[in-house]
Amino acid sequence: MYFLGLFLQKVNTARWGEGMKMDHHRSLDFIGFFRAGFSPRVLGGDLPLVLCMAILLLSVGGFYTAQAQAGETESSTWSDRPHAEEVDTSLRNFLQMNPGVLSLRDGFGRTYLYGAPMAWADTDEELIKQFLGENSALFGIAADDVELIFATDLLTRDATVLAYRQVRDGITVEHSALRFLTRTDQETGERVLVYAAGHLALEPVGGFSEVLIDAETALQRAKSQWT
């Protein structure tokens, strides 16, 4: 708990937005946790209208293309992703196996795990890979559905923040976030995971909608209508 408290004091130095604080019930307020780094990208300059419309159509149609193609076969890459009920079951099982770990899930679908060490490994890379390999269902994803954005030490050098985002079949999920806090175990010398939090998109129970227009068709329609 000492390291958790220290982390809450120093977290702003690691580019975590407005940071976190303890409320009067001694529960964690993580609202500021996801405020940094998740705004939509801003395109500079005055783009031609046709390009803007093409981007709009592509952003809608292109996101689901890979999902629909995968859903055409029984071996869909998304068939193994856990749904909401499976996520709840995984969380209950995890907490039973790790009685010192506390959990919090807010009204926005964000899940937080904290309060006690959760995994050990020789390096941070191995640590996160191991944890996700065993527990990715806690966040409703597969272990390889995320990519590292940055890893940075706190100014005190006693802990490291690792920031990931969700990727579905090569497509980045906007506003997704997965955060870990690791430090060195003073007894074993290993890296230990002491905090994990995620705000990730779950697969709909009924699957994704059918793709009605592909990327090339969207571009051609935009060109023909606005040029």
Residue, then its C-alpha position, 0 to 999 in steps of 0.5 A: m500500500y505504501f507504493l500505491g500511495l506514493f504512486l498516487q502522489k507522483v502519477n502526474t509526473a508520468r503523464w496520466g492527466e489529472g492523476m488520482k486521489m483518495d476520497h473521504h471513503r478512502s476509495l480510489d477516484f480514477i476519473g483523471f486517469f483516462r483523461a490524457g492521451f485519448s482525444p481524437r487525432v486532429l488533422g491539420g490544414d484545410l482538407p478538400l471536402v472530398l477527402c474529408m467525406a472519404i475519411l468519414l466513410l472509411s472510418v465507419g466502413g473500414f472498422y468493421t471490414a476485418q470483423a465481418q470477414a473473420g465472422e464468415t468462418e467458424s474459426s473467427t479470430w474474435s470467437d474466443r474473445p470473452h463477452a460481458e458475463e465471461v468477464d465478470t466470471s473471470l474477475r470473480n475467479f481472479l479475486q478468489m485466487n488473489p484475495g489481497v487484490l481489490s477491484l473497482r468497476d465504474g459506470f463507464g466500463r473501466t476496470y481497476l485492480y490494485g491493493a496487492p502484488m498480482a504477478w512477478a517476472d524478470t522484466d516488465e515485458e515478461l511481466i505484462k506478457q505473462f499477466l495478459g496471457e493468464n488474465s486478459a479475460l479480465f478486460g474482455i480481450a485476448a493477450d495480443d489485442v494490445e500494443l505498447i504506447f509508452a513506458t516511463d519511470l516515475l521521477t522517484r525511479d521506484a516504479t514504472v508506468l506502462a501504457y497500452r492501447q487496444v488493437r482489433d485486427g490491426i485497427t486501433v480502438e479509439h479511446s481505449a486504454l490499458r495501464f500497468l504499474t510495476r516496481t522491483d520486489q525488494e525481497t526477490g529482486e523481480r519486477v512485480l505488477v501492483y496495479a492494472a486498469g483498463h477501458l477496452a471495447l468488448e465484442p458484442v454478444g451478437g457479433f459485429s454488423e455486416v459490412l455494407i460498403d468497402a473502403e474502395t467503394a466508399l472512396q469512389r462514392a465520395k469522389s463522384q459526389w463531391t468532385 
